[in-house]
Amino acid sequence: MRGKIVKAVGGFYYLQDGENIHACRARGLFRNMDLKPLVGDEAEFELTHTEDVEGFVTEILPRKNELVRPAVANVDLMLAFFAMKDPAPNMLHISRLLLAAETAGVRPVIVLNKSDLVNTKKVSAHAAMFRGTGYELHTVSVKTGEGIDEILPLLAGKTTVLAGPSGAGKSSFLNAVLGGAHMETGEISRKLQRGRHTTRHTELFYLGDEGYLLDTPGFSALDNDLEPEQIRDYFPEFSEYQKDCRFAVCVHADEPDCAVKKALAEGKISPERYEAYLALYRERKSAKRY
């Protein structure tokens, strides 16, 4: 039999087979192969109904990709969730998640939540920060339901991970999509203006028609082996201009005659995105020294 691992808790792997879920353990052969089943894995399993288990995972099928934090496989889509207020969006955090998705082979979609808390001018200003990036962007209010229907078609037939800071509305979105209180959303701390982490384990929720939605205890950007000079290639808004830089390997930091910095000065590139790029570039450059 074949299924998808939707949850792993206490040595049990829960495999979704259509509308059915089976609690299985992994065969010892995986330890010998140094292979650990992950949530998101497509797996072969056999039902035995012996002792405390329904069956055993017998084979892990080849993975499309694998995230490290959270440990999940075969992700198609990332919804990078950020609030427009309470807490305000952090461009460095957003850019870090977009970089993580791109390097893992996951398509990122930006979701700016809490449109009900800001005026139209502010919504436009937030959206303008991503002008020229080519990333799909949605402004929504999970509280009122505005914009949610435009996102739902993206989830069909895909394994989607929700990412973003605490308090951005990920668990509330999950509840809205699933049509029930499947997760504790918690209250927002008035003092810190941040949501409490209420998701306790990595779990996929079945949406039907081979669609799955994942919420996690917290999403961290992936470690990667990018060279510092490669970071620029993950900022799509630079590509139009960097061919006109004086130096072929211009990293758009301190070089003279940099076309990207010229575009920045002319308002064609978001200053918030550029500052996030510099932070990521310098961070990676520093890491390469050690």
C-alpha positions, -999 to +999 in steps of 0.1 A: +000+000+000+011+036-006+004+067+014+018+100+025+033+106+060+013+134+075+025+132+111+054+117+131+049+115+169+065+092+195+080+067+170+047+064+151+043+075+115+007+084+104+002+076+067-027+091+048-043+068+022-072+086+007-095+094+036-079+069+058-049+073+082-029+044+094-005+044+125+027+026+115+062+021+128+093+021+106+111-011+098+146-015+113+161-015+078+158+024+077+183+026+106+207+005+087+203+027+057+207+059+078+174+070+065+147+085+087+111+088+074+099+124+072+065+141+073+057+146+036+073+114+025+055+092+000+059+058+014+051+021+009+036+004+039+020-029+049-008-035+074-002-061+100-024-051+129+000-066+154+006-054+189+002-016+191+005-008+154-016-011+123+014-017+101+050-009+091+066+016+067+086-006+042+099+019+017+105+056+013+100+068-023+125+093-038+121+128-024+115+159-046+132+180-019+138+181+018+136+210+043+157+209+075+138+231+098+110+219+098+120+184+088+096+178+059+099+164+024+082+170-010+071+206-005+057+223-036+046+257-023+054+281+006+030+307+018+052+333+034+029+349+059+035+384+073+012+408+091+010+444+079+006+454+116+010+438+150+037+428+143+049+450+114+066+431+085+104+426+087+119+427+052+150+408+063+129+379+076+107+379+045+138+379+022+154+352+042+123+329+037+121+337+000+158+327-003+152+295+017+123+286-005+142+293-038+173+273-028+151+243-017+132+242-050+099+254-034+077+281-050+072+310-026+040+331-025+039+362-003+008+367+019+004+400+037-022+395+063-043+419+085-054+442+058-083+451+080-059+469+104-043+493+079-057+517+053-055+513+015-025+536+012-006+514+037-015+482+019-002+497-014+030+508+003+036+473+016+029+457-018+052+483-035+082+469-016+080+438-038+077+456-071+098+440-097+105+408-077+082+387-098+069+369-067+031+364-065+017+385-036-017+385-019-031+409+006-056+393+029-075+395+062-078+361+078-101+377+103-127+390+078-120+365+051-109+391+025-086+376-001-087+340+012-107+327-018-079+339-042-053+317-024-073+285-022-069+275-059-031+276-053-034+248-027-051+222-050-029+192-055+000+208-037+019+202-004+020+237+010+040+249+040+030+280+060+060+301+070+065+334+087+068+350+122+046+342+151+015+364+152+012+366+114-019+345+113-007+312+100-027+290+124-058+312+119-055+308+082-052+270+087-084+270+108-102+291+081-092+268+053-100+236+072-133+251+085-127+243+121-106+249+152-079+223+143-052+243+159-050+265+190-044+300+177-036+315+211-039+352+220-015+379+209+008+390+238-001+427+243+034+433+257+054+417+230+029+421+201+039+386+191+019+354+188+026+325+212+039+294+195+009+270+198+018+245+170+035+216+188+046+193+160+050+191+122+017+179+107+001+178+073-036+185+070-054+168+041-074+192+019-087+165-005-076+160-041-040+154-031-037+188-014-019+191+020-013+221+042+015+222+068+018+242+099+049+238+121+062+248+155+083+274+138+100+277+104+137+286+102+155+295+070+176+267+056+214+265+059+228+266+024+261+264+006+256+295-015+287+316-021+282+353-010+283+364-046+253+341-054+229+358-031+223+385-057+209+359-080+180+353-056+168+390-058+150+389-092+145+427-092+183+431-097+185+411-129+172+439-152+200+462-140+231+442-130+240+435-166+249+472-169+272+472-139+309+481-146+320+448-131+307+414-143+307+400-108+293+432-091+278+423-057+261+458-055+277+468-023+308+490-025+316+489-062+316+520-084+293+524-114+268+499-100+236+499-121+216+483-092+226+511-068+217+536-095+182+520-099+179+521-061+186+558-061+160+563-088+134+545-068+132+515-091+143+491-064+128+489-029+153+502-003+139+477+022+147+449-001+182+463-009+190+466+028+178+430+033+201+419+004+231+436+019+224+420+053+222+385+038+252+390+016+274+402+045+260+375+067+270+348+042+304+365+036+311+364+073+300+328+076+324+318+047+354+331+067+350+304+093 
